[in-house]
Amino acid sequence: MRTAKLELAIRSLFVQDIGPHAFEVVIVDSSPDDSNLRMLERLKSEAPYHLRGLRKSPEGPGPSRNLGAKCGQGKYIAFMDSDCKASPEWLRCGVAAFDSPRVGLVQGRVMPEPGAPHSVFNWYIQIDRESFLYETANIFYRREAFEGAGGFLPDMRPTAEKPVGGEDVDLAWKVKRAGWESRFANEALVYHEVVRMKITRWFVNHRLFICPRFIRDYPELRRFFVLGYFYERTQVWVLLALLGVLLTPVTWWTLILLLPYVIARSSESSRTL
């Protein structure tokens, strides 16, 4: 249940070693009922920091993050998703990485939750170096840089169960284009939930559909793509398979063309989804 996951995320902030008076926590909720807000009211008496809950209509994750940032007061804005848990050093190490007035964003490390089973059909995010995607599972912005770039874009399918995404990539590269520097904070660690994924989600990486937009808007990202166009090697194989379907009847040749994609997807980590 999402409320239970959110509570774990909030409670992981109870033990931040930066000190409870050095930060505030703003939760923005767009769920169909008030379960999350009722949980937040219950936690307020336990939280060692200022905890605030806001409610808004569904518009995708971008506008919700923008509202949370607008209502916050800090010089730095830290984002973590509700399916993550922060290590005690998270905030302190993330803020410490702003070691120059020219640093506008800091990306932290993301690892799968300890002890969770890992398999081909499990989904999680893992980030162990600066990623050109700048996922909001663990990201910090200097408020000046965040506001100057205009915040996150709304999602293309704001009410869908699975957003299209890409607003995190867009904002980070707007900040970098504005001349701000970026850093990677290895010790600013959060743990991401490991969940079983549907076979359709395993078979098709949803980022494949938004990569053309990334390259169109930010041509400098081509250097991160396979052959300048493909998000990952497996995308090359699936394109080959689709061409086989279009050019030939659905026969065993189609399956042969698809086989390299299946093998590649099976050998790669679920973290790339």
Secondary structure, DSSP 8 states (H G I E B T S, - for coil): -HHHHHHHHHHHTTT-TT-GGG-EEEEEE--SSSHHHHHHHHHHTT-SSEEEEEE-----HHHHHHHHHHH---SEEEEE-TTEEE-TTHHHHHHHT--STTEEEEEEEEEE-TT----TTEE---BSS--TT--TTEEEEEHHHHHHTT-----SSTTSSS----HHHHHHHHHHHTT-EEEEEEEEEEEE--EE--HHHHHS-GGGGTHHHHHHH-GGGGGGSBTTTBSSHHHHHHHHHHHHHHHS-SSHHHHHHHHHHHHHHHHS-GGG-
